[in-house]
């Protein structure tokens, strides 16, 4: 793999909105929401037990700084999880039978493929080209976060949406006996470079660090779930889907 391509992938790690990094620090207990993972209560405070080990680890403790939490999380992540964090890929979708009151077909995310991308490849950043109403989009995005919650470290998913622009969608790959999707949207090149020592671990960590800091600052590790009821009240400036 060429150094130029690797550099283009690493640039994903620094493309973080400045507003997230400048967000005010948390002064009160944040809202904690967990769909399948346990919640710990310590000294009157609630924390998500993201890795399900029954104790409060530094990256799960919202009282600590985003930088401190990120350092702890980096020490727990595998090379595959770090490499997957550096990717931003298009969300695969499928069409289902029409929902009640909606004509035609209803597009939704392909949960099975997303699960493989998250659990096997460590990918937690996706782009969505799906066009739905705010409520239905919130439901779909919450379903993605439920998948992220079941991953080894419970790292939340970040989602960008731009249904008005075309996005390159990876071809549907074949699944082999190990459940691996054989398509181009995997972190395999980065993993190979790391294992062959063509890329220093410190450089990989430096690329992943700002991504995780932004996730911590935004509060995704405490409550990544969208609220369909609140989203329903959102007014659209253009066609929001049905």
Backbone torsions as a table, in degrees:
resi	resn	phi	psi	omega
1	UNK	NA	135.9	-176.5
2	UNK	-74.9	153.6	178.6
3	UNK	-64.1	-31.2	-179.5
4	UNK	-65.5	-38.0	179.5
5	UNK	-70.5	-41.6	176.7
6	UNK	-59.3	-41.5	-179.8
7	UNK	-62.2	-39.3	179.9
8	UNK	-65.6	-34.3	177.7
9	UNK	-70.3	-41.5	-178.4
10	UNK	-66.3	-26.1	180.0
11	UNK	-61.8	-24.3	177.1
12	UNK	-58.1	-33.5	-176.2
13	UNK	-69.0	-17.5	-177.9
14	UNK	-109.2	-0.9	-179.5
15	UNK	-85.9	65.8	-177.0
16	UNK	-108.5	129.2	178.4
17	UNK	-54.9	131.5	-178.0
18	UNK	-62.4	-30.1	-178.6
19	UNK	-61.2	-32.6	179.7
20	UNK	-66.9	-40.6	-176.8
21	UNK	-73.7	-17.6	-179.0
22	UNK	-102.6	8.0	-178.8
23	UNK	-63.7	146.7	-179.1
24	UNK	-66.0	152.7	-179.9
25	UNK	-71.6	154.1	-178.9
26	UNK	-75.6	126.9	-178.9
27	UNK	-106.0	-23.1	-179.7
28	UNK	-123.6	167.4	178.0
29	UNK	-59.4	128.9	178.0
30	UNK	-75.7	162.3	174.3
31	UNK	-72.2	126.7	-179.2
32	UNK	-105.9	127.2	176.1
33	UNK	-136.1	129.9	178.9
34	UNK	-137.6	132.6	-177.6
35	UNK	-91.6	-38.4	-176.6
36	UNK	-130.4	-22.1	-178.2
37	UNK	-86.5	157.5	179.8
38	UNK	-72.6	158.8	176.6
39	UNK	-120.4	130.4	180.0
40	UNK	-96.2	143.4	174.5
41	UNK	-120.0	115.9	-179.0
42	UNK	-132.5	128.2	179.2
43	UNK	52.3	35.8	178.4
44	UNK	81.7	2.9	179.9
45	UNK	-111.3	150.5	-179.3
46	UNK	-107.1	140.5	-179.0
47	UNK	-140.5	144.1	175.1
48	UNK	-79.8	128.6	176.0
49	UNK	-87.5	80.4	-169.0
50	UNK	-64.6	-34.7	-180.0
51	UNK	-99.1	4.8	172.3
52	UNK	58.0	38.3	-179.9
53	UNK	-101.5	3.0	174.8
54	UNK	81.2	5.0	177.4
55	UNK	-136.5	161.2	-178.8
56	UNK	-87.2	112.6	176.3
57	UNK	-93.6	160.9	-174.1
58	UNK	-56.9	-40.6	-176.4
59	UNK	-72.0	-14.0	177.2
60	UNK	-92.4	-7.5	-173.8
61	UNK	-93.6	102.5	-177.2
62	UNK	-68.5	-9.0	177.8
63	UNK	-76.6	-18.2	179.8
64	UNK	-86.4	164.0	-179.7
65	UNK	-71.2	152.6	176.2
66	UNK	-56.1	-35.1	179.3
67	UNK	-66.7	-42.6	179.2
68	UNK	-66.3	-41.4	179.5
69	UNK	-65.3	-39.1	179.2
70	UNK	-64.8	-42.6	178.9
71	UNK	-59.0	-42.1	179.6
72	UNK	-66.1	-42.5	-178.8
73	UNK	-66.1	-40.9	179.0
74	UNK	-58.6	-36.0	179.6
75	UNK	-70.2	-15.7	-179.4
76	UNK	-99.5	-18.8	-174.5
77	UNK	-79.1	144.4	174.3
78	UNK	-83.0	168.6	176.6
79	UNK	-59.4	-40.7	179.1
80	UNK	-61.5	-43.6	179.9
81	UNK	-65.6	-37.5	178.0
82	UNK	-68.7	-43.8	179.5
83	UNK	-63.4	-41.0	178.5
84	UNK	-64.1	-34.1	178.4
85	UNK	-62.4	-28.4	-176.8
86	UNK	-80.1	-4.2	179.7
87	UNK	-99.4	150.9	173.3
88	UNK	-134.4	108.2	-171.4
89	UNK	-123.6	162.6	179.6
90	UNK	-73.7	139.5	178.9
91	UNK	-75.5	127.9	176.0
92	UNK	-73.9	141.9	-179.3
93	UNK	-128.0	161.5	174.6
94	UNK	-138.7	160.4	176.8
95	UNK	-104.7	140.1	179.5
96	UNK	-121.0	175.3	177.0
97	UNK	-60.9	152.9	-177.6
98	UNK	-57.4	138.7	175.2
99	UNK	-81.0	162.1	-178.0
100	UNK	-56.7	127.3	178.2
101	UNK	83.6	0.6	-178.5
102	UNK	-121.0	126.9	179.4
103	UNK	-81.1	162.5	176.6
104	UNK	71.4	-144.9	-178.5
105	UNK	-109.1	161.8	-178.8
106	UNK	-118.5	120.8	-179.1
107	UNK	-87.0	137.6	176.7
108	UNK	-144.7	167.9	179.5
109	UNK	-70.3	146.6	177.2
110	UNK	-81.9	93.0	-173.8
111	UNK	-60.7	-36.0	-178.6
112	UNK	-64.9	-44.8	-180.0
113	UNK	-68.9	-40.4	178.8
114	UNK	-62.2	-39.8	178.8
115	UNK	-59.7	-42.9	178.0
116	UNK	-64.6	-42.1	-179.1
117	UNK	-63.4	-38.0	-178.8
118	UNK	-76.6	-51.8	-173.2
119	UNK	-76.7	-38.1	-175.7
120	UNK	-90.0	-37.4	-174.7
121	UNK	-107.5	-4.7	176.8
122	UNK	69.8	19.0	-179.0
123	UNK	-80.5	128.0	-179.0
124	UNK	-133.5	16.2	178.1
125	UNK	-131.7	122.2	-174.4
126	UNK	-133.8	155.2	172.8
127	UNK	-112.7	135.2	-177.4
128	UNK	-112.3	133.8	175.0
129	UNK	-113.2	13.6	-177.9
130	UNK	-76.8	139.8	-179.8
131	UNK	-114.1	105.6	-177.9
132	UNK	-135.2	169.4	172.5
133	UNK	-66.5	158.1	179.5
134	UNK	-53.8	-41.0	-179.0
135	UNK	-65.4	-46.3	-178.7
136	UNK	-68.3	-35.2	177.9
137	UNK	-66.4	-40.5	177.4
138	UNK	-61.8	-40.4	178.5
139	UNK	-63.1	-43.6	-179.7
140	UNK	-66.2	-42.1	179.8
141	UNK	-68.2	-35.7	176.8
142	UNK	-65.0	-35.8	177.6
143	UNK	-64.3	-35.9	176.8
144	UNK	-65.5	-42.0	179.8
145	UNK	-64.2	-32.0	176.6
146	UNK	-64.4	-33.4	175.7
147	UNK	-68.8	-44.3	178.5
148	UNK	-60.9	-35.3	-179.2
149	UNK	-64.5	-26.8	-178.3
150	UNK	-87.7	-0.3	178.9
151	UNK	-72.1	171.3	-172.6
152	UNK	-57.1	-40.6	-178.3
153	UNK	-110.2	1.0	177.8
154	UNK	65.3	29.8	-178.4
155	UNK	-69.5	126.9	-177.9
156	UNK	-70.6	159.4	-177.9
157	UNK	-96.5	140.7	171.6
158	UNK	-107.0	140.3	-174.1
159	UNK	-131.6	128.0	171.9
160	UNK	-105.7	145.0	-178.6
161	UNK	-128.5	135.6	175.5
162	UNK	-158.9	73.8	-174.6
163	UNK	-67.1	-13.9	-178.7
164	UNK	-82.5	-11.0	-178.2
165	UNK	-118.4	143.6	-179.4
166	UNK	-72.8	141.8	177.1
167	UNK	-123.6	144.1	178.1
168	UNK	-72.7	122.2	178.7
169	UNK	-105.6	128.4	-179.6
170	UNK	-62.5	142.5	178.0
171	UNK	-62.3	148.7	179.6
172	UNK	-64.8	115.2	-176.5
173	UNK	-86.3	164.0	176.4
174	UNK	-83.7	144.4	-180.0
175	UNK	-102.4	124.4	-179.5
176	UNK	-91.2	-173.5	-175.4
177	UNK	-62.4	-20.8	-179.8
178	UNK	-92.5	2.2	178.2
179	UNK	82.1	12.4	-177.6
180	UNK	-85.3	137.3	176.8
181	UNK	-90.0	120.3	-176.8
182	UNK	-91.2	70.5	174.6
183	UNK	-130.6	-177.7	-172.4
184	UNK	-79.4	-15.0	-176.0
185	UNK	-91.8	62.5	174.4
186	UNK	-132.0	159.1	-179.8
187	UNK	-84.0	16.8	-175.4
188	UNK	-52.1	-44.2	-179.9
189	UNK	-61.1	-38.8	179.8
190	UNK	-69.4	-41.0	179.1
191	UNK	-61.4	-44.9	-179.8
192	UNK	-62.3	-40.7	179.4
193	UNK	-65.4	-38.4	178.8
194	UNK	-68.4	-42.8	-178.8
195	UNK	-68.9	-30.1	179.2
196	UNK	-86.4	4.4	179.9
197	UNK	61.8	23.2	173.4
198	UNK	-78.6	-17.1	177.6
199	UNK	-130.6	130.0	-179.1
200	UNK	-72.0	144.7	178.1
201	UNK	-57.7	-36.3	-179.4
202	UNK	-63.1	-35.2	179.7
203	UNK	-70.5	-38.8	176.7
204	UNK	-64.1	-46.2	178.9
205	UNK	-59.5	-39.4	-179.3
206	UNK	-65.1	-28.6	177.9
207	UNK	-79.1	-35.0	-177.8
208	UNK	-79.0	-32.1	-171.9
209	UNK	-55.5	-50.8	-179.1
210	UNK	-65.1	-28.0	177.4
211	UNK	-65.2	-46.6	-178.7
212	UNK	-69.8	-37.6	177.2
213	UNK	-58.1	-43.9	179.7
214	UNK	-62.8	-38.4	178.0
215	UNK	-64.2	-41.5	179.5
216	UNK	-67.1	-45.4	-178.5
217	UNK	-61.3	-37.7	-177.3
218	UNK	-74.7	-10.9	178.1
219	UNK	86.7	8.9	-177.6
220	UNK	-63.9	-30.0	-178.5
221	UNK	-71.9	-17.8	178.2
222	UNK	-94.8	-42.9	-179.1
223	UNK	-153.9	95.1	-178.5
224	UNK	-90.4	-0.2	-169.7
225	UNK	-87.7	134.0	175.7
226	UNK	-78.5	148.7	-179.8
227	UNK	-101.4	106.8	-178.5
228	UNK	-56.1	-37.7	-178.6
229	UNK	-64.6	-44.6	179.0
230	UNK	-67.9	-37.5	-179.6
231	UNK	-65.3	-30.7	-179.1
232	UNK	-61.1	-29.5	-178.9
233	UNK	-80.2	-4.7	-179.0
234	UNK	-70.2	134.9	178.0
235	UNK	-96.8	135.9	-178.4
236	UNK	-98.9	139.9	177.2
237	UNK	-83.9	-14.6	178.2
238	UNK	-144.0	-167.9	-179.1
239	UNK	-61.9	121.3	-178.3
240	UNK	-101.3	8.2	-175.4
241	UNK	91.5	-173.3	-176.4
242	UNK	-102.3	NA	NA
